[in-house]
Amino acid sequence: MSKYDDIINMPHYVSKIRKPMSIENRSAQFAPFSALIGYDEKIREVSRETSRKIDLDDNIKLMLNEKLCLIKNDIKLRPRVTITYFARDSKKKGGHYKTITSNVKIVDEVYKRIVLIDNTIISFDNIIDIKL
């Protein structure tokens, strides 16, 4: 015999005066951390994944160098290329890979970078693929 046996099978009380609380309002009372400013953003940032930069072998580096030379030789024609490169994350370790298609403005051998028409600057060291 339990001390709640007298009430356990009673019907759920429903007020005749007040409307039931909405699901959104009911759930809000169970979210105590929502009051912390920036908490949700911090959780999203921590859970956001980044990739590690791929180390290329010498054969791929040689092939990319040859393609950069071809682009440089045709620089007056502003060749259109598709480049896949590693973009470092500004907030945490790692980054992600981007692919961009654009025309080349400059192949800068001094600073080892390629500059596209839209002024996107890509370091030679971050490029993993070039399609001419």
N, C-alpha and C positions, 0 to 999 in steps of 0.2 A: 504494500500500500504506500503510495507516494503522497506527499503533502499537496500536490497539484491535481490530484485525481478529480476534485470537484469542479475544476475549471478547464481541464485539458480538452474536453469535447464540446465546449460551448462555441457558438458561431462567432466569427470575427465581427467586432463592433464596427459599424459604419455610422458616422455622424449624419444627423438629419439637418444640421445647421450649416456645416462647412463642407466645401467641395474637397474631394481628395487631392492631395498634393501631386503635382506633375512628376513624372519620372526624372526629369532633369533636376528639379529642386530636391527630390529625394536623394538622388545620387550625389548632389553637391555637399550634403551633410557628411558624406563618407569620404570626402577628398580633403583632408586637413592640410596637405602640402600645397594646395592651390593658393593659399594665402602667401606663400613665399614668393617674392618677386623674382622672376627669372628662372624659377625652378624647372618649369617645363622646357625652356630653351636649353638649360644645362643638360637635362636628361637626353634631349634630342642630339645635342652635340657629342656627348659621351658615346651614344649608341651609333653615331654616324661612322661608317666604315671608310677607311682609306686603303690604298694599295701601296705595295712596296715597289720601288723602281727596279726594273729588269736590268741586269747586267748583260750587255750584248757581247757575243764572241767576236773575235777579230775579223772573221769573214764577213759578217754583217756590217761591221764598222767600215770595212774596205768598200763594200758595195754602196753604203750610204755616202761615203766620201766621193766615189765616182759620180753618183747622181748629183751631189752638190756641185761638182766641177762642171757637169753638163748644164746645170741651171745657171751657174755663173757665166759660162760661155754664151748663153742666150739671154742674158739679163736685160738687154735693150728691148727684147720682145715681151718682157714681163711674163715669163712662162707661168701657166696655171698648174698648180701642184696640189696633191692631197698629202698632208703630213700628219702622221700619228706621233704624238709626243707626250712626255710625262709632265704634268703640271703639279708643282708642289702645293700642298695645302697650306693656307695662311694661318690656320689655327692649331693644327696638330701634326704629328709626325706622319710622313708618307704623302700621298697625293692621289691623283687619278689620271687616267690616260684620256686624251682628247684627240679627235680627228678633225682637221679643218681643211677645207678646200678654198684656195685663194690664189691670187697672182703674187709673184715674188717681186719685191721692190729692191732689196739689197741682200747680197750674200757677203757678210762681214767676216773676213778671215782674221782680222786683228782681234776682235772680241768674240770670235767663234760663235756667231749667231746668224740667223736668217730673219729678215724683216719682211713682212707681207704688206700688201697694199693698204690694208686696214690698220697698219702700224702694230700688228701683233708681232712680238719679238720672241723667237724660239731659240734656245741655246742648242748648239750642235750636240752637246752631251745628252740632251733630253729626247732627241729624235730617235724613234725606233723603226720608222718606215716612211718612205717617200715614194709616191706614185706620180710619174710625170704625165 
